[in-house]
């Protein structure tokens, strides 16, 4: 009888609801349990709530509504990605042109420069300082007959093209023998200007006061045109390179470090003319299409958020009036779709970056870095938004829900790891940082010695069980298992060395 009752109760029990039914079922706080028969207004509100939280596929099945927003987002992903690739190719040429010119300037104006000598390039004698200084100036004056590129001089320094300045203390007297010094920390700057149109050898008469010298700077500007952009059917850019060669003696350690810095400024060329190629209107039309697509996406997402807020207000007012229950903040936030906010932010960034891209291609702006940040961030957000559409599939939805639940714990773990890592970084920076180069050099020498030692030991072919490690008079292990006893130990030392 008991088993019959249990089987009847199991057969009469309702089926286990799936996830969607649990989410859309009445909450214990907002149900119609206080009223046995719900009013038509409540039935209509519940139906509207259920439709609001449906995905585009269910909305299409419920009302036959076309998923215009979904199609628009997929189209936007394609357009934004293609736009980013096209701009990335152009930006790559800009960065490559600047880096190649910087490398060329280092080989032109720095004496005996090599590609891997950026951090170690320095001079140690007064004669070398003069030689490297005069070498840079002479190469600058004869640049037109040396370089394979096409450069032009500019005159930004009082109608002069090159400025040679040295900074030193007003008064500087250092006597290590008596452990005394007398320094006036006020810095004096003394400059000398030179024009390649009227070259002279007067710069060789400069006197460098090494005992109180801080640094020497050689500054000049060169103009060039990046013609390789014609490959992408773009108008070439005009560049102005501000070059600074610095002789740094601030430490007064006997090592004068030399560094060349190059700052590039891009501007529109005057009267550009490329034969056989017209203006590229296709890029402009494509960028305008991207802007229109993003504006439509912004309008649709903003409309959905506004409708959600209106429905939230109606639901809260109805529950408060009908059942005298205040809707919690977490339930209110359910009406604000975070994916729509993400898409709105990406639309704003895409429109801003596209407008800046149009200005760059028309040579009105030159902010390649800012445009790259805007377009790159917007593309990242657009692709992250694809996760929402993957949630329409059951297997992906389980994974996304798991990630959503585990994300707070993962963030806490990352914060703890970041705190430990920062503590280790600061400790390592203050303890090991000053000795980094010395430790690296000593490690290299130690490894060389140990490699030589192991190579020497490897010449011994005797196995441990051969019995050759035991002498006739003692059972102790011999340290020289492979070496015969020569009459003269000095010969051994010579061979080892």
C-alpha positions as CSV (number, residue, x, y, z in Angstrom):
1,X,0.0,0.0,0.0
2,X,2.8,2.3,0.9
3,X,4.6,1.6,-2.4
4,X,1.4,2.2,-4.3
5,X,1.0,5.6,-2.6
6,X,4.6,6.5,-3.4
7,X,4.2,5.6,-7.1
8,X,1.0,7.5,-7.3
9,X,2.6,10.6,-5.7
10,X,5.6,10.4,-8.1
11,X,3.3,10.1,-11.1
12,X,1.2,13.0,-9.9
13,X,4.2,15.2,-9.1
14,X,4.9,17.9,-11.8
15,X,7.9,17.5,-14.1
16,X,11.1,19.2,-13.1
17,X,11.0,22.6,-14.7
18,X,13.9,23.6,-16.9
19,X,16.0,26.7,-16.4
20,X,13.9,29.0,-18.5
21,X,10.7,28.0,-16.7
22,X,12.4,28.6,-13.3
23,X,13.6,32.0,-14.4
24,X,10.1,33.0,-15.7
25,X,8.1,31.4,-12.9
26,X,6.5,33.7,-10.3
27,X,8.8,34.7,-7.4
28,X,7.5,33.9,-3.9
29,X,7.5,37.7,-3.3
30,X,5.6,38.8,-6.4
31,X,3.2,36.0,-7.2
32,X,-0.6,35.9,-7.2
33,X,-0.9,33.8,-4.1
34,X,-2.7,36.7,-2.3
35,X,-5.3,36.6,-5.0
36,X,-6.6,33.3,-6.3
37,X,-7.6,34.7,-9.7
38,X,-5.2,37.2,-11.2
39,X,-6.6,40.3,-12.8
40,X,-6.3,40.9,-16.5
41,X,-3.8,43.7,-15.9
42,X,-1.5,41.3,-14.0
43,X,-1.8,38.6,-16.7
44,X,-0.9,41.2,-19.4
45,X,2.0,42.5,-17.4
46,X,3.3,39.0,-16.8
47,X,3.0,38.3,-20.5
48,X,5.0,41.5,-21.3
49,X,7.7,40.6,-18.8
50,X,8.0,37.1,-20.2
51,X,8.3,38.5,-23.8
52,X,10.8,41.1,-22.6
53,X,13.2,38.5,-21.3
54,X,13.0,36.3,-24.3
55,X,16.0,36.0,-26.7
56,X,15.5,37.0,-30.4
57,X,14.8,33.4,-31.4
58,X,11.9,33.0,-28.9
59,X,10.6,36.5,-29.8
60,X,10.5,35.4,-33.5
61,X,8.5,32.3,-32.5
62,X,6.2,34.3,-30.2
63,X,5.3,37.2,-32.5
64,X,7.1,36.6,-35.7
65,X,9.3,39.5,-35.0
66,X,12.3,39.7,-37.3
67,X,15.7,39.9,-35.4
68,X,16.8,43.2,-37.0
69,X,19.0,44.0,-34.1
70,X,20.8,40.6,-34.3
71,X,21.4,41.0,-38.1
72,X,22.6,44.6,-37.6
73,X,25.1,43.5,-34.9
74,X,26.5,40.7,-37.1
75,X,26.9,43.2,-40.0
76,X,28.6,45.6,-37.6
77,X,31.1,43.0,-36.5
78,X,32.1,42.4,-40.1
79,X,32.3,46.1,-41.0
80,X,34.3,47.1,-37.9
81,X,36.7,44.2,-38.3
82,X,37.4,45.1,-42.0
83,X,37.8,48.7,-41.1
84,X,40.3,47.9,-38.3
85,X,42.4,45.7,-40.7
86,X,42.5,48.5,-43.3
87,X,43.6,51.1,-40.8
88,X,46.1,48.7,-39.2
89,X,47.9,48.3,-42.5
90,X,48.1,52.1,-42.9
91,X,49.3,52.6,-39.3
92,X,51.9,49.9,-39.8
93,X,53.4,51.8,-42.6
94,X,53.5,55.0,-40.5
95,X,55.2,53.2,-37.6
96,X,57.6,51.4,-39.9
97,X,58.6,54.6,-41.7
98,X,59.4,56.3,-38.4
99,X,61.4,53.4,-36.9
100,X,63.4,52.9,-40.1
101,X,64.3,56.6,-40.2
102,X,65.3,56.5,-36.5
103,X,67.6,53.6,-37.2
104,X,69.0,55.4,-40.3
105,X,69.7,58.5,-38.2
106,X,71.6,56.5,-35.6
107,X,73.8,55.0,-38.2
108,X,74.4,58.3,-39.9
109,X,75.1,60.6,-37.0
110,X,76.5,58.3,-34.3
111,X,80.1,57.2,-34.9
112,X,80.7,53.4,-35.0
113,X,77.1,52.7,-34.0
114,X,75.8,49.1,-34.1
115,X,72.2,47.9,-33.9
116,X,72.6,46.3,-30.4
117,X,74.4,49.2,-28.8
118,X,71.5,51.4,-27.7
119,X,72.1,50.8,-24.0
120,X,75.9,50.5,-24.0
121,X,76.8,53.3,-26.5
122,X,79.1,55.6,-24.6
123,X,82.5,57.3,-24.7
124,X,85.1,57.5,-21.9
125,X,87.7,60.1,-22.9
126,X,87.6,63.8,-23.7
127,X,89.0,63.2,-27.1
128,X,86.2,60.7,-27.9
129,X,83.6,63.3,-26.8
130,X,85.0,65.8,-29.3
131,X,85.3,63.3,-32.0
132,X,81.7,62.0,-31.7
133,X,80.4,65.5,-31.4
134,X,82.2,66.8,-34.5
135,X,81.3,63.6,-36.4
136,X,77.6,64.2,-35.9
137,X,77.8,67.8,-37.0
138,X,79.9,67.0,-40.1
139,X,77.5,64.2,-41.2
140,X,74.6,66.6,-40.8
141,X,76.3,69.2,-43.0
142,X,77.0,66.7,-45.7
143,X,73.7,64.8,-45.4
144,X,72.6,65.4,-49.0
145,X,75.6,63.6,-50.4
146,X,75.5,60.7,-47.9
147,X,72.0,59.4,-47.4
148,X,70.0,57.4,-49.9
149,X,66.8,59.0,-48.8
150,X,65.5,62.5,-49.6
151,X,65.7,64.9,-46.6
152,X,65.4,68.7,-46.3
153,X,66.8,71.1,-43.7
154,X,64.5,73.3,-41.6
155,X,65.5,76.4,-39.6
156,X,63.6,76.3,-36.2
157,X,66.4,77.9,-34.1
158,X,66.6,81.6,-34.7
159,X,66.7,81.0,-38.5
160,X,69.4,78.4,-37.9
161,X,69.1,74.7,-38.7
162,X,71.3,73.2,-35.9
163,X,71.8,74.1,-32.3
164,X,74.7,72.9,-30.1
165,X,74.0,73.5,-26.4
166,X,75.9,72.5,-23.4
167,X,74.6,72.7,-19.8
168,X,76.9,73.0,-16.9
169,X,76.9,74.2,-13.3
170,X,77.6,77.9,-12.7
171,X,80.4,77.0,-10.3
172,X,81.9,73.5,-10.0
173,X,85.0,72.6,-8.2
174,X,85.6,69.0,-7.1
175,X,88.8,67.8,-5.4
176,X,88.7,64.1,-4.6
177,X,92.2,64.2,-3.1
178,X,91.0,66.5,-0.3
179,X,87.5,65.1,-0.2
180,X,86.1,68.6,-0.9
181,X,83.8,70.1,-3.5
182,X,82.2,73.5,-4.2
183,X,79.2,73.4,-6.5
184,X,76.7,76.1,-7.4
185,X,73.6,74.0,-8.6
186,X,72.3,76.8,-10.9
187,X,72.4,75.5,-14.4
188,X,73.9,77.6,-17.2
189,X,73.0,76.8,-20.9
190,X,75.4,78.0,-23.6
191,X,74.2,77.4,-27.2
192,X,75.9,77.7,-30.6
193,X,73.9,77.8,-33.8
194,X,74.9,76.6,-37.2
195,X,73.3,76.9,-40.7
196,X,74.2,74.4,-43.4
197,X,73.6,77.1,-46.1
198,X,76.6,78.9,-44.6
199,X,78.8,76.2,-43.2
200,X,81.8,77.1,-41.1
201,X,84.4,75.4,-38.9
202,X,83.7,77.7,-36.0
203,X,82.0,74.8,-34.1
204,X,85.4,73.2,-33.7
205,X,86.4,76.1,-31.4
206,X,83.9,75.0,-28.7
207,X,85.4,74.4,-25.3
208,X,83.8,71.8,-23.1
209,X,84.1,72.2,-19.3
210,X,84.1,68.6,-18.3
211,X,84.6,69.3,-14.6
212,X,81.1,70.9,-14.3
213,X,79.5,69.6,-17.5
214,X,75.9,68.1,-17.2
215,X,75.1,67.3,-20.8
216,X,75.6,68.4,-24.4
217,X,72.7,68.4,-26.9
218,X,72.7,68.6,-30.7
219,X,69.3,69.4,-32.0
220,X,68.1,69.8,-35.6
221,X,65.1,69.0,-37.8
222,X,64.7,67.2,-41.1
223,X,61.7,66.9,-43.4
224,X,60.8,63.8,-45.4
225,X,57.8,62.4,-47.3
226,X,56.5,58.8,-46.8
227,X,55.7,57.8,-50.4
228,X,55.2,54.1,-49.7
229,X,51.5,54.9,-48.7
230,X,50.8,55.1,-52.5
231,X,50.8,51.3,-52.4
232,X,47.5,51.5,-50.4
233,X,46.1,54.2,-52.7
234,X,46.6,56.8,-50.0
235,X,48.0,60.3,-50.3
236,X,51.6,60.4,-48.9
237,X,52.2,62.1,-45.6
238,X,54.8,64.8,-44.9
239,X,57.0,64.3,-41.9
240,X,59.2,66.5,-39.7
241,X,61.7,64.7,-37.6
242,X,63.0,66.5,-34.5
243,X,66.3,64.8,-33.8
244,X,68.2,65.3,-30.5
245,X,71.6,63.8,-29.8
246,X,72.4,63.8,-26.1
247,X,75.8,63.4,-24.5
248,X,74.9,62.7,-20.8
249,X,77.5,63.4,-18.2
250,X,75.2,64.0,-15.3
251,X,76.7,61.2,-13.2
252,X,80.3,62.4,-13.7
253,X,81.3,58.7,-13.5
254,X,83.7,58.8,-16.4
255,X,81.1,57.3,-18.8
256,X,79.4,59.8,-21.1
257,X,76.3,58.1,-22.5
258,X,75.2,59.0,-26.0
259,X,71.5,58.7,-27.0
260,X,69.6,59.8,-30.2
261,X,65.9,60.6,-29.9
262,X,63.6,61.2,-32.8
263,X,60.2,62.8,-32.6
264,X,58.1,62.6,-35.7
265,X,55.3,65.1,-36.6
266,X,52.9,64.4,-39.5
267,X,51.2,67.0,-41.4
268,X,49.5,67.5,-44.8
269,X,51.6,67.9,-47.8
270,X,51.2,71.0,-50.0
271,X,49.7,70.4,-53.4
272,X,50.0,66.6,-53.5
273,X,49.9,65.1,-56.9
274,X,50.0,61.4,-57.7
275,X,49.9,60.6,-61.4
276,X,47.5,57.9,-62.5
277,X,45.6,57.7,-59.2
278,X,42.6,59.7,-58.1
279,X,41.0,60.3,-54.8
280,X,40.0,57.1,-53.0
281,X,36.3,57.6,-52.5
282,X,35.7,53.9,-51.7
283,X,37.3,54.2,-48.2
284,X,35.2,57.3,-47.4
285,X,32.0,55.5,-48.5
286,X,33.0,52.5,-46.4
287,X,33.7,54.7,-43.3
288,X,30.4,56.5,-43.7
289,X,28.6,53.1,-43.9
290,X,30.3,52.0,-40.6
291,X,29.2,55.3,-39.0
292,X,25.6,54.8,-40.1
293,X,25.6,51.1,-38.9
294,X,26.9,52.2,-35.5
295,X,24.4,55.0,-35.2
296,X,21.5,52.6,-36.0
297,X,22.9,50.1,-33.4
298,X,23.2,52.9,-30.8
299,X,19.5,53.9,-31.4
300,X,18.2,50.3,-31.2
301,X,20.2,49.5,-28.1
302,X,19.2,52.8,-26.4
303,X,15.6,52.2,-27.3
304,X,15.7,48.7,-25.7
305,X,17.2,50.1,-22.5
306,X,14.6,52.8,-22.3
307,X,11.8,50.3,-22.8
308,X,13.3,48.1,-20.1
309,X,13.4,51.0,-17.7
310,X,9.8,51.9,-18.5
311,X,8.7,48.3,-18.0
312,X,10.7,48.1,-14.7
313,X,8.8,51.3,-13.5
314,X,5.4,49.8,-14.4
315,X,6.3,46.5,-12.7
316,X,7.5,48.1,-9.5
317,X,4.5,50.4,-9.4
318,X,2.1,47.5,-10.0
319,X,3.6,45.3,-7.3
320,X,3.8,48.2,-4.8
321,X,0.1,49.1,-5.5
322,X,-1.4,45.6,-5.7
323,X,0.7,43.7,-3.2
324,X,2.4,46.4,-1.1
325,X,5.8,44.9,-1.9
326,X,8.9,46.9,-2.8
327,X,11.0,45.5,-5.7
328,X,14.6,44.9,-4.6
329,X,17.5,46.6,-6.4
330,X,18.8,43.3,-7.8
331,X,15.4,42.7,-9.5
332,X,15.4,46.2,-10.8
333,X,18.8,45.7,-12.4
334,X,17.5,42.7,-14.3
335,X,15.7,45.1,-16.6
336,X,19.0,46.8,-17.6
337,X,20.7,44.6,-20.1
338,X,24.5,44.9,-19.7
339,X,25.1,43.7,-23.2
340,X,23.3,46.7,-24.6
341,X,25.4,49.0,-22.5
342,X,28.5,47.3,-23.9
343,X,27.3,47.7,-27.5
344,X,26.5,51.4,-26.8
345,X,30.0,52.0,-25.6
346,X,31.5,50.2,-28.6
347,X,29.3,52.3,-30.9
348,X,30.4,55.5,-29.4
349,X,34.1,54.5,-29.7
350,X,33.7,53.2,-33.2
351,X,32.0,56.5,-34.4
352,X,34.7,58.6,-32.7
353,X,37.5,56.5,-34.2
354,X,35.9,56.4,-37.6
355,X,35.6,60.2,-37.7
356,X,39.2,60.6,-36.6
357,X,40.2,58.0,-39.3
358,X,38.4,60.1,-42.0
359,X,40.3,63.1,-40.7
360,X,43.6,61.3,-40.9
361,X,43.0,60.1,-44.5
362,X,42.0,63.6,-45.5
363,X,45.2,64.8,-43.8
364,X,43.3,67.0,-41.3
365,X,44.4,65.0,-38.3
366,X,47.5,63.0,-37.6
367,X,46.7,61.2,-34.3
368,X,47.3,57.7,-35.4
369,X,47.8,56.4,-31.8
370,X,44.5,57.8,-30.5
371,X,42.6,56.5,-33.5
372,X,44.2,53.1,-33.0
373,X,43.1,53.0,-29.3
374,X,39.5,54.0,-30.2
375,X,39.1,51.5,-33.0
376,X,40.9,48.7,-31.3
377,X,38.9,49.0,-28.1
378,X,35.6,49.2,-30.0
379,X,36.4,46.1,-32.0
380,X,37.3,44.3,-28.7
381,X,34.0,45.2,-27.2
382,X,32.1,44.2,-30.4
383,X,33.7,40.8,-30.4
384,X,33.0,40.3,-26.7
385,X,29.4,41.0,-27.4
386,X,29.3,37.9,-29.6
387,X,29.3,35.9,-26.3
388,X,25.7,37.0,-25.8
389,X,24.6,35.4,-29.0
390,X,26.5,32.2,-28.2
391,X,24.3,32.0,-25.1
392,X,21.4,31.1,-27.4
393,X,22.8,27.6,-27.8
394,X,22.3,25.3,-24.8
395,X,25.9,24.0,-24.5
396,X,27.4,27.5,-24.8
397,X,24.8,28.9,-22.4
398,X,25.9,26.4,-19.6
399,X,29.5,27.6,-20.1
400,X,28.6,31.3,-20.0
401,X,26.5,30.8,-16.9
402,X,29.4,29.1,-15.2
403,X,31.8,31.9,-16.2
404,X,29.3,34.5,-14.9
405,X,29.1,32.7,-11.5
406,X,32.8,32.1,-11.2
407,X,33.9,35.6,-12.4
408,X,33.7,37.3,-8.9
409,X,35.9,34.6,-7.4
410,X,38.3,34.8,-10.3
411,X,38.6,38.6,-9.9
412,X,39.3,38.2,-6.2
413,X,42.0,35.6,-7.0
414,X,43.6,37.9,-9.5
415,X,43.6,40.8,-7.0
416,X,45.4,38.6,-4.5
417,X,47.9,37.5,-7.1
418,X,48.5,41.1,-8.2
419,X,49.1,42.2,-4.7
420,X,51.7,39.5,-4.1
421,X,53.3,40.2,-7.5
422,X,53.5,43.9,-6.9
423,X,55.2,43.3,-3.5
424,X,57.7,41.0,-5.2
425,X,58.3,43.5,-8.0
426,X,59.1,46.3,-5.5
427,X,61.3,44.1,-3.4
428,X,63.2,42.8,-6.5
429,X,63.5,46.2,-7.9
430,X,65.2,47.7,-4.8
431,X,67.3,44.6,-3.9
432,X,68.3,43.1,-7.3
433,X,67.7,46.0,-9.7
434,X,70.9,47.9,-9.2
435,X,73.0,44.7,-9.7
436,X,71.2,43.4,-12.7
437,X,73.9,44.0,-15.2
438,X,76.7,42.9,-12.9
439,X,74.9,39.7,-12.0
440,X,74.3,39.0,-15.6
441,X,78.0,39.4,-16.5
442,X,79.2,37.4,-13.5
443,X,76.7,34.7,-14.4
444,X,78.0,34.5,-17.9
445,X,81.6,34.2,-16.7
446,X,80.7,31.5,-14.1
447,X,78.8,29.5,-16.8
448,X,81.9,29.7,-19.0
449,X,84.2,28.5,-16.3
450,X,81.8,25.7,-15.3
451,X,81.4,24.6,-19.0
452,X,85.2,24.4,-19.3
453,X,85.4,22.4,-16.1
454,X,82.7,19.9,-17.2
455,X,84.4,19.5,-20.6
456,X,87.6,18.7,-18.9
457,X,85.9,16.1,-16.6
458,X,84.1,14.6,-19.5
459,X,87.4,13.4,-20.9
460,X,87.4,10.8,-18.1
461,X,85.8,7.6,-19.6
462,X,86.2,5.4,-16.5
463,X,83.0,4.0,-15.0
464,X,82.5,4.2,-11.2
465,X,82.6,0.3,-11.0
466,X,85.9,0.0,-12.8
467,X,88.0,0.1,-9.6
468,X,90.3,2.7,-11.0
469,X,89.0,5.3,-8.5
470,X,90.7,3.4,-5.6
471,X,94.5,3.6,-5.0
472,X,96.6,0.6,-3.8
473,X,97.4,2.1,-0.4
474,X,94.1,3.8,0.4
475,X,90.4,3.2,-0.1
476,X,89.7,6.9,-0.5
477,X,88.5,8.1,-3.9
478,X,91.2,9.8,-6.0
479,X,90.4,13.3,-7.2
480,X,92.4,12.9,-10.4
481,X,90.9,9.8,-11.9
482,X,92.0,10.4,-15.5
483,X,95.3,12.0,-15.1
484,X,98.6,10.2,-14.8
485,X,101.2,11.5,-12.3
486,X,103.6,13.6,-14.3
487,X,107.0,14.4,-12.9
488,X,106.4,18.1,-13.0
489,X,103.2,19.7,-11.7
490,X,103.8,23.0,-13.5
491,X,103.2,21.2,-16.8
492,X,99.8,20.2,-15.6
493,X,99.0,23.8,-14.7
494,X,100.0,24.9,-18.2
495,X,97.8,22.3,-19.8
496,X,94.8,23.2,-17.6
497,X,95.2,26.9,-18.2
